Amino acid sequence: MQDPKTCLQTHTLRPLTAADFRDNVPEEYLALGAFVCPECGLIYSRAFAERHAETLRAA
């Protein structure tokens, strides 16, 4: 499994959609506006992804 810190530094996240799930769609993830990394499959909350993006921009 990819380390989340490395993932966020090297990959581009995109919004999570129902198409990311085959059978059961976790509605709470979609409702919260979660993000997914297409390269490694990690799922991030919107708040976490936005907070970390600000940190990376400031660096």
Backbone torsions as a table, in degrees:
resi	resn	phi	psi	omega
1	MET	NA	140.3	179.6
2	GLN	-70.6	141.8	174.4
3	ASP	-71.6	128.4	-178.5
4	PRO	-56.3	-38.7	-179.7
5	LYS	-63.4	-45.3	177.8
6	THR	-64.1	-41.6	178.7
7	CYS	-56.7	-50.7	-177.0
8	LEU	-66.8	-25.0	179.1
9	GLN	-82.6	-24.4	-171.7
10	THR	-118.5	-14.9	-176.5
11	HIS	-115.5	162.0	177.6
12	THR	-106.5	123.0	179.4
13	LEU	-81.8	157.2	173.8
14	ARG	-137.5	158.4	179.6
15	PRO	-60.9	141.2	177.2
16	LEU	-73.4	136.8	177.9
17	THR	-129.2	167.5	178.4
18	ALA	-60.6	-26.6	179.5
19	ALA	-66.4	-15.5	178.8
20	ASP	-77.0	-7.4	-178.2
21	PHE	-121.7	139.4	-177.5
22	ARG	-82.2	-47.8	-174.8
23	ASP	-116.9	-62.6	-175.6
24	ASN	-101.9	119.7	178.0
25	VAL	-93.0	117.0	176.0
26	PRO	-72.3	95.7	-175.0
27	GLU	-54.4	-33.9	-178.7
28	GLU	-64.8	-33.2	177.5
29	TYR	-66.4	-44.5	-179.5
30	LEU	-67.4	-41.0	-178.9
31	ALA	-65.1	-32.5	-179.2
32	LEU	-82.5	-5.4	179.8
33	GLY	72.3	44.3	-178.6
34	ALA	-67.6	161.7	177.2
35	PHE	-118.5	153.4	178.0
36	VAL	-128.8	146.9	173.0
37	CYS	-93.8	114.4	-178.8
38	PRO	-66.4	-24.0	-178.4
39	GLU	-75.7	-40.3	-175.5
40	CYS	-121.8	-5.0	174.4
41	GLY	82.0	4.6	178.5
42	LEU	-70.4	143.3	179.5
43	ILE	-111.5	134.3	-178.2
44	TYR	-125.1	144.8	173.1
45	SER	-69.3	156.8	178.8
46	ARG	-59.9	-45.4	-177.9
47	ALA	-61.2	-44.0	-179.8
48	PHE	-64.6	-45.8	-178.5
49	ALA	-63.1	-42.9	-179.8
50	GLU	-67.8	-41.6	179.3
51	ARG	-62.9	-42.5	-179.1
52	HIS	-70.9	-34.6	177.6
53	ALA	-62.3	-39.4	177.5
54	GLU	-63.4	-40.2	179.0
55	THR	-63.0	-43.4	-179.5
56	LEU	-66.5	-38.5	179.2
57	ARG	-66.1	-34.9	-178.4
58	ALA	-73.7	-21.9	-176.4
59	ALA	-75.8	NA	NA
